Amino acid sequence: MNKWAILSGITGNLAAYEAVVADIKRYGHQIEALYILGDLVGPRPETEKLIERVMNPKRGELEPLICKGWWEEQCLILHGLGASGDAPELIAKYGGDTVKLLWDSVSRKTVQWLRSLDFGFFELDCLLIHGSTVSVAEELTPETPPIQMLDRLSRMQANNLFCGRSGLTFQYQLQTGSITTGLTTLDFQHSQQIITVSPRQVIGVGNVGCTQGQATYTLYHPSSNQVEFKTVYYGSNKGFNSQSAGKKAKSSIY
């Protein structure tokens, strides 16, 4: 049964990436596609070595499909290639030292390559992106309201949305239901409309490089629509662990 391996949040952590690639290799030809959903780069000195490693897979390794993430967006902003001229979110969240480290860790050549990356991928009935259909910075989590999840899925008519911004592993399922909509003004009340909702889901794919010594990623079976979360330990606590699910949430919309 062919599977997709879906990664996010490597953030320049070369050791974590090598550990996950080694785990993926154990599946052999079962893995037919490798996705990296943003945050490939990060404020780490080995970021350029990671980029070189990712862009030049070894024999028998898949060439990853990569889209933009939050850290890629910050790099573009710092180099004057983003939507805004400064990076207030980066500064507020991490401070000036991290800004300088990110600047020093990612070369201008790499920034130009980041600029060419896609916002996401649409395969079969699956949307694979870093944040959401609204923004690369939006975090979808198990606590996100169902109506918001449905909106993010409906914008691209996807049944499965894979995202990595939160860094969490979770499977958020929307059950069959319906939504009644209508518009009322001061002068007139328009007729209501009932929209039927089919089962859909949002999957948080985890993060590879944010937690030292522990990397999480996702395996997806397109033919059966099954999701499997993987945890890989590296460094002093080497080993592999398979989880049947991360945090799981089910919501019904009426």
Steps between C-alpha positions, in 0.01 A plus 500: 500500500656830389530783751595864518754620754412853612745718694502855634690714748855381429625855570856430391547197726717272287532221760123478538449486124757221462322301772163532327646410158655190657159405641330554164756276331382209712177499298682458171280539193185534711566876512410654164522871586679722751356840591658774710231747603706806575736611777787319334737783592553648843739700718764226519862512374455168314205624293703529179630145545142383545392675179786335314399161642132541410571620147736210433333177616721195530452195282169332572352807673197689374532858383282700740222734390541819705269795563544828687462525875509771766880505528537521122265798503711670768812450288331660202389795712850555641642508148238744375315237295192455718161665510621749765824682561567386856447194718311613813362152570848345495648772719213490749508123531874427498691827543782670317761229560292244313444745215877538461555124525240435231662762277843340549372143456323537164696620197365736236518215248280284721256787550457526123426127492247538785329767296423243230326254733128432470243604762383139520395191307167353397513124437191281451258652755781611732634850564851512647611838636691647793238718667153517348325618186483846662860555606833324536505625859160367610519214751228236477480290818261253667342802673416681175119541465335258253349778289848650453644163401219450250565843350870424451417170330221643284714778355684241291229231495730258681391198702835467676714794609854430623672785685813549708489849651396392853771233520244260649390156385122483495211367293198730505195339340188683387201267492204509261259784572349817361529876534207737470591843367296812444529876471286749688510875434299785651261487206483138400567145616634280222409134481720257682730256325600156630847378415576130547842417644674173411762339730833683481811526712793723590829331591781661694815331373729574796848653495838352422752742646339712771537255791860397555547123486145429381350535153139442397358458154200344322436208268186511287341216304309661207323179404353441848503858634687380809734723699795376705714725721866412547744602773874462447752540781856596409819601676538347847150343483506332162213283386167494320145510622172472312180665620163401359382856562601824661232712657169416336198724487159440345245771434152497354346800328123544507 
